[in-house]
Structures are given as C-alpha cells and as structure tokens.
Amino acid sequence: MDDGTVPEGTEAQTKVAFSKIAKCLEEAGLDFSAVVEMTTYHVAMGALFDEVKSKLLF
C-alpha cells in the first residue's frame, strides 16, 4: 500500500506487490512484457499466487 502498511490476506498482498512492480516498470517506460524472468519466494500459497498473477499479467 502507498502508506507502507501490509494488507491482510495473501491475495491482497500479492496484488500490492505486483502493483508496485508495475509502477516501477511504468516509471521506466516499460510494462510486464519487458520482464524476462521473475523469482518469487512464498510458502504454502503457490496456487493462489499463480491465480492472482495470471489475472494481473495476462
């Protein structure tokens, strides 16, 4: 979140993370199509992460 707080829930946290990455890319004149590889680390949320990622990226 813009105020530095962490939202409740895995889905909300994943959305915030991707939103912040998108903002950084946008400031550089890029979008996610410019990302070649991204490594993520998470515990026990693989399916949900993939679901949220697919909504945000494709």
PDB file as gemmi writes it, atoms N, CA and C in Angstrom:
CRYST1    1.000    1.000    1.000  90.00  90.00  90.00 P 1                      
ATOM      1  N   MET A   1       0.837  -1.171   0.000  1.00  0.00           N  
ATOM      2  CA  MET A   1       0.000   0.000   0.000  1.00  0.00           C  
ATOM      3  C   MET A   1       0.887   1.240   0.000  1.00  0.00           C  
ATOM      4  N   ASP A   2       0.345   2.308  -0.448  1.00  0.00           N  
ATOM      5  CA  ASP A   2       1.147   3.527  -0.546  1.00  0.00           C  
ATOM      6  C   ASP A   2       1.590   4.055   0.807  1.00  0.00           C  
ATOM      7  N   ASP A   3       0.844   3.738   1.865  1.00  0.00           N  
ATOM      8  CA  ASP A   3       1.216   4.236   3.186  1.00  0.00           C  
ATOM      9  C   ASP A   3       2.177   3.306   3.920  1.00  0.00           C  
ATOM     10  N   GLY A   4       2.600   2.223   3.256  1.00  0.00           N  
ATOM     11  CA  GLY A   4       3.580   1.314   3.836  1.00  0.00           C  
ATOM     12  C   GLY A   4       2.989   0.192   4.664  1.00  0.00           C  
ATOM     13  N   THR A   5       1.672   0.183   4.856  1.00  0.00           N  
ATOM     14  CA  THR A   5       1.065  -0.901   5.612  1.00  0.00           C  
ATOM     15  C   THR A   5       0.916  -2.129   4.719  1.00  0.00           C  
ATOM     16  N   VAL A   6       0.865  -3.276   5.355  1.00  0.00           N  
ATOM     17  CA  VAL A   6       0.713  -4.539   4.634  1.00  0.00           C  
ATOM     18  C   VAL A   6      -0.748  -4.963   4.754  1.00  0.00           C  
ATOM     19  N   PRO A   7      -1.415  -5.185   3.630  1.00  0.00           N  
ATOM     20  CA  PRO A   7      -2.818  -5.587   3.696  1.00  0.00           C  
ATOM     21  C   PRO A   7      -2.973  -7.001   4.235  1.00  0.00           C  
ATOM     22  N   GLU A   8      -4.155  -7.303   4.735  1.00  0.00           N  
ATOM     23  CA  GLU A   8      -4.460  -8.645   5.226  1.00  0.00           C  
ATOM     24  C   GLU A   8      -4.711  -9.574   4.047  1.00  0.00           C  
ATOM     25  N   GLY A   9      -4.230 -10.773   4.136  1.00  0.00           N  
ATOM     26  CA  GLY A   9      -4.537 -11.796   3.150  1.00  0.00           C  
ATOM     27  C   GLY A   9      -3.515 -11.898   2.035  1.00  0.00           C  
ATOM     28  N   THR A  10      -3.333 -13.122   1.590  1.00  0.00           N  
ATOM     29  CA  THR A  10      -2.352 -13.422   0.556  1.00  0.00           C  
ATOM     30  C   THR A  10      -2.693 -12.752  -0.767  1.00  0.00           C  
ATOM     31  N   GLU A  11      -3.957 -12.805  -1.161  1.00  0.00           N  
ATOM     32  CA  GLU A  11      -4.346 -12.220  -2.442  1.00  0.00           C  
ATOM     33  C   GLU A  11      -4.103 -10.721  -2.457  1.00  0.00           C  
ATOM     34  N   ALA A  12      -4.486 -10.035  -1.406  1.00  0.00           N  
ATOM     35  CA  ALA A  12      -4.288  -8.583  -1.329  1.00  0.00           C  
ATOM     36  C   ALA A  12      -2.807  -8.234  -1.332  1.00  0.00           C  
ATOM     37  N   GLN A  13      -1.998  -9.005  -0.622  1.00  0.00           N  
ATOM     38  CA  GLN A  13      -0.558  -8.748  -0.576  1.00  0.00           C  
ATOM     39  C   GLN A  13       0.083  -8.975  -1.940  1.00  0.00           C  
ATOM     40  N   THR A  14      -0.355 -10.017  -2.646  1.00  0.00           N  
ATOM     41  CA  THR A  14       0.179 -10.295  -3.977  1.00  0.00           C  
ATOM     42  C   THR A  14      -0.192  -9.181  -4.944  1.00  0.00           C  
ATOM     43  N   LYS A  15      -1.424  -8.701  -4.872  1.00  0.00           N  
ATOM     44  CA  LYS A  15      -1.855  -7.598  -5.734  1.00  0.00           C  
ATOM     45  C   LYS A  15      -1.038  -6.342  -5.480  1.00  0.00           C  
ATOM     46  N   VAL A  16      -0.766  -6.041  -4.211  1.00  0.00           N  
ATOM     47  CA  VAL A  16       0.035  -4.863  -3.883  1.00  0.00           C  
ATOM     48  C   VAL A  16       1.458  -5.016  -4.428  1.00  0.00           C  
ATOM     49  N   ALA A  17       2.038  -6.203  -4.271  1.00  0.00           N  
ATOM     50  CA  ALA A  17       3.402  -6.435  -4.756  1.00  0.00           C  
ATOM     51  C   ALA A  17       3.489  -6.220  -6.263  1.00  0.00           C  
ATOM     52  N   PHE A  18       2.553  -6.813  -7.015  1.00  0.00           N  
ATOM     53  CA  PHE A  18       2.576  -6.658  -8.465  1.00  0.00           C  
ATOM     54  C   PHE A  18       2.266  -5.227  -8.880  1.00  0.00           C  
ATOM     55  N   SER A  19       1.424  -4.557  -8.129  1.00  0.00           N  
ATOM     56  CA  SER A  19       1.110  -3.154  -8.416  1.00  0.00           C  
ATOM     57  C   SER A  19       2.360  -2.288  -8.267  1.00  0.00           C  
ATOM     58  N   LYS A  20       3.134  -2.553  -7.230  1.00  0.00           N  
ATOM     59  CA  LYS A  20       4.362  -1.779  -7.016  1.00  0.00           C  
ATOM     60  C   LYS A  20       5.394  -2.063  -8.112  1.00  0.00           C  
ATOM     61  N   ILE A  21       5.481  -3.317  -8.536  1.00  0.00           N  
ATOM     62  CA  ILE A  21       6.393  -3.653  -9.632  1.00  0.00           C  
ATOM     63  C   ILE A  21       5.947  -2.958 -10.910  1.00  0.00           C  
ATOM     64  N   ALA A  22       4.643  -2.989 -11.179  1.00  0.00           N  
ATOM     65  CA  ALA A  22       4.101  -2.329 -12.375  1.00  0.00           C  
ATOM     66  C   ALA A  22       4.396  -0.833 -12.362  1.00  0.00           C  
ATOM     67  N   LYS A  23       4.289  -0.217 -11.194  1.00  0.00           N  
ATOM     68  CA  LYS A  23       4.563   1.221 -11.076  1.00  0.00           C  
ATOM     69  C   LYS A  23       6.032   1.511 -11.393  1.00  0.00           C  
ATOM     70  N   CYS A  24       6.935   0.703 -10.886  1.00  0.00           N  
ATOM     71  CA  CYS A  24       8.367   0.883 -11.177  1.00  0.00           C  
ATOM     72  C   CYS A  24       8.638   0.722 -12.675  1.00  0.00           C  
ATOM     73  N   LEU A  25       8.032  -0.294 -13.270  1.00  0.00           N  
ATOM     74  CA  LEU A  25       8.208  -0.507 -14.708  1.00  0.00           C  
ATOM     75  C   LEU A  25       7.668   0.676 -15.500  1.00  0.00           C  
ATOM     76  N   GLU A  26       6.489   1.154 -15.108  1.00  0.00           N  
ATOM     77  CA  GLU A  26       5.861   2.276 -15.803  1.00  0.00           C  
ATOM     78  C   GLU A  26       6.731   3.531 -15.741  1.00  0.00           C  
ATOM     79  N   GLU A  27       7.335   3.774 -14.589  1.00  0.00           N  
ATOM     80  CA  GLU A  27       8.203   4.941 -14.437  1.00  0.00           C  
ATOM     81  C   GLU A  27       9.420   4.854 -15.356  1.00  0.00           C  
ATOM     82  N   ALA A  28       9.790   3.626 -15.732  1.00  0.00           N  
ATOM     83  CA  ALA A  28      10.914   3.425 -16.646  1.00  0.00           C  
ATOM     84  C   ALA A  28      10.442   3.319 -18.097  1.00  0.00           C  
ATOM     85  N   GLY A  29       9.132   3.526 -18.315  1.00  0.00           N  
ATOM     86  CA  GLY A  29       8.587   3.448 -19.659  1.00  0.00           C  
ATOM     87  C   GLY A  29       8.379   2.025 -20.148  1.00  0.00           C  
ATOM     88  N   LEU A  30       8.227   1.096 -19.216  1.00  0.00           N  
ATOM     89  CA  LEU A  30       8.092  -0.322 -19.544  1.00  0.00           C  
ATOM     90  C   LEU A  30       6.812  -0.894 -18.970  1.00  0.00           C  
ATOM     91  N   ASP A  31       6.540  -2.150 -19.302  1.00  0.00           N  
ATOM     92  CA  ASP A  31       5.452  -2.891 -18.688  1.00  0.00           C  
ATOM     93  C   ASP A  31       5.926  -4.323 -18.464  1.00  0.00           C  
ATOM     94  N   PHE A  32       5.032  -5.197 -18.021  1.00  0.00           N  
ATOM     95  CA  PHE A  32       5.447  -6.560 -17.691  1.00  0.00           C  
ATOM     96  C   PHE A  32       5.949  -7.344 -18.902  1.00  0.00           C  
ATOM     97  N   SER A  33       5.642  -6.900 -20.105  1.00  0.00           N  
ATOM     98  CA  SER A  33       6.156  -7.608 -21.283  1.00  0.00           C  
ATOM     99  C   SER A  33       7.672  -7.482 -21.377  1.00  0.00           C  
ATOM    100  N   ALA A  34       8.259  -6.532 -20.666  1.00  0.00           N  
ATOM    101  CA  ALA A  34       9.707  -6.346 -20.666  1.00  0.00           C  
ATOM    102  C   ALA A  34      10.409  -7.230 -19.627  1.00  0.00           C  
ATOM    103  N   VAL A  35       9.637  -7.880 -18.766  1.00  0.00           N  
ATOM    104  CA  VAL A  35      10.209  -8.725 -17.728  1.00  0.00           C  
ATOM    105  C   VAL A  35      10.498 -10.102 -18.321  1.00  0.00           C  
ATOM    106  N   VAL A  36      11.762 -10.504 -18.255  1.00  0.00           N  
ATOM    107  CA  VAL A  36      12.176 -11.786 -18.814  1.00  0.00           C  
ATOM    108  C   VAL A  36      12.021 -12.892 -17.785  1.00  0.00           C  
ATOM    109  N   GLU A  37      12.388 -12.614 -16.558  1.00  0.00           N  
ATOM    110  CA  GLU A  37      12.321 -13.624 -15.509  1.00  0.00           C  
ATOM    111  C   GLU A  37      12.049 -12.937 -14.183  1.00  0.00           C  
ATOM    112  N   MET A  38      11.258 -13.602 -13.348  1.00  0.00           N  
ATOM    113  CA  MET A  38      10.962 -13.076 -12.023  1.00  0.00           C  
ATOM    114  C   MET A  38      10.993 -14.245 -11.046  1.00  0.00           C  
ATOM    115  N   THR A  39      11.759 -14.112  -9.996  1.00  0.00           N  
ATOM    116  CA  THR A  39      11.837 -15.151  -8.976  1.00  0.00           C  
ATOM    117  C   THR A  39      11.038 -14.696  -7.768  1.00  0.00           C  
ATOM    118  N   THR A  40      10.171 -15.558  -7.282  1.00  0.00           N  
ATOM    119  CA  THR A  40       9.370 -15.237  -6.102  1.00  0.00           C  
ATOM    120  C   THR A  40       9.583 -16.314  -5.045  1.00  0.00           C  
ATOM    121  N   TYR A  41       9.468 -15.923  -3.811  1.00  0.00           N  
ATOM    122  CA  TYR A  41       9.598 -16.851  -2.691  1.00  0.00           C  
ATOM    123  C   TYR A  41       8.342 -16.737  -1.845  1.00  0.00           C  
ATOM    124  N   HIS A  42       7.664 -17.856  -1.663  1.00  0.00           N  
ATOM    125  CA  HIS A  42       6.460 -17.861  -0.847  1.00  0.00           C  
ATOM    126  C   HIS A  42       6.254 -19.250  -0.271  1.00  0.00           C  
ATOM    127  N   VAL A  43       5.474 -19.308   0.793  1.00  0.00           N  
ATOM    128  CA  VAL A  43       5.242 -20.567   1.485  1.00  0.00           C  
ATOM    129  C   VAL A  43       3.746 -20.881   1.461  1.00  0.00           C  
ATOM    130  N   ALA A  44       3.412 -22.065   0.989  1.00  0.00           N  
ATOM    131  CA  ALA A  44       2.040 -22.588   1.041  1.00  0.00           C  
ATOM    132  C   ALA A  44       1.007 -21.675   0.397  1.00  0.00           C  
ATOM    133  N   MET A  45       1.362 -21.057  -0.725  1.00  0.00           N  
ATOM    134  CA  MET A  45       0.382 -20.229  -1.413  1.00  0.00           C  
ATOM    135  C   MET A  45       0.546 -20.312  -2.918  1.00  0.00           C  
ATOM    136  N   GLY A  46       1.206 -21.331  -3.396  1.00  0.00           N  
ATOM    137  CA  GLY A  46       1.507 -21.462  -4.811  1.00  0.00           C  
ATOM    138  C   GLY A  46       0.322 -21.314  -5.743  1.00  0.00           C  
ATOM    139  N   ALA A  47      -0.760 -22.033  -5.495  1.00  0.00           N  
ATOM    140  CA  ALA A  47      -1.919 -21.980  -6.387  1.00  0.00           C  
ATOM    141  C   ALA A  47      -2.554 -20.596  -6.381  1.00  0.00           C  
ATOM    142  N   LEU A  48      -2.714 -20.010  -5.212  1.00  0.00           N  
ATOM    143  CA  LEU A  48      -3.316 -18.677  -5.130  1.00  0.00           C  
ATOM    144  C   LEU A  48      -2.424 -17.653  -5.795  1.00  0.00           C  
ATOM    145  N   PHE A  49      -1.133 -17.725  -5.582  1.00  0.00           N  
ATOM    146  CA  PHE A  49      -0.195 -16.799  -6.211  1.00  0.00           C  
ATOM    147  C   PHE A  49      -0.313 -16.887  -7.727  1.00  0.00           C  
ATOM    148  N   ASP A  50      -0.328 -18.099  -8.256  1.00  0.00           N  
ATOM    149  CA  ASP A  50      -0.438 -18.279  -9.707  1.00  0.00           C  
ATOM    150  C   ASP A  50      -1.754 -17.714 -10.235  1.00  0.00           C  
ATOM    151  N   GLU A  51      -2.840 -17.897  -9.487  1.00  0.00           N  
ATOM    152  CA  GLU A  51      -4.142 -17.386  -9.904  1.00  0.00           C  
ATOM    153  C   GLU A  51      -4.134 -15.854  -9.961  1.00  0.00           C  
ATOM    154  N   VAL A  52      -3.626 -15.225  -8.920  1.00  0.00           N  
ATOM    155  CA  VAL A  52      -3.578 -13.756  -8.884  1.00  0.00           C  
ATOM    156  C   VAL A  52      -2.633 -13.234  -9.953  1.00  0.00           C  
ATOM    157  N   LYS A  53      -1.485 -13.868 -10.090  1.00  0.00           N  
ATOM    158  CA  LYS A  53      -0.506 -13.451 -11.112  1.00  0.00           C  
ATOM    159  C   LYS A  53      -1.124 -13.502 -12.509  1.00  0.00           C  
ATOM    160  N   SER A  54      -1.845 -14.563 -12.802  1.00  0.00           N  
ATOM    161  CA  SER A  54      -2.426 -14.695 -14.135  1.00  0.00           C  
ATOM    162  C   SER A  54      -3.474 -13.607 -14.400  1.00  0.00           C  
ATOM    163  N   LYS A  55      -4.193 -13.187 -13.384  1.00  0.00           N  
ATOM    164  CA  LYS A  55      -5.176 -12.111 -13.523  1.00  0.00           C  
ATOM    165  C   LYS A  55      -4.491 -10.775 -13.803  1.00  0.00           C  
ATOM    166  N   LEU A  56      -3.340 -10.566 -13.188  1.00  0.00           N  
ATOM    167  CA  LEU A  56      -2.664  -9.280 -13.288  1.00  0.00           C  
ATOM    168  C   LEU A  56      -1.774  -9.158 -14.518  1.00  0.00           C  
ATOM    169  N   LEU A  57      -1.247 -10.265 -15.015  1.00  0.00           N  
ATOM    170  CA  LEU A  57      -0.271 -10.208 -16.089  1.00  0.00           C  
ATOM    171  C   LEU A  57      -0.818 -10.525 -17.462  1.00  0.00           C  
ATOM    172  N   PHE A  58      -1.891 -11.252 -17.557  1.00  0.00           N  
ATOM    173  CA  PHE A  58      -2.330 -11.708 -18.871  1.00  0.00           C  
ATOM    174  C   PHE A  58      -3.727 -11.284 -19.182  1.00  0.00           C  
TER     175      PHE A  58                                                      
END                                                                             
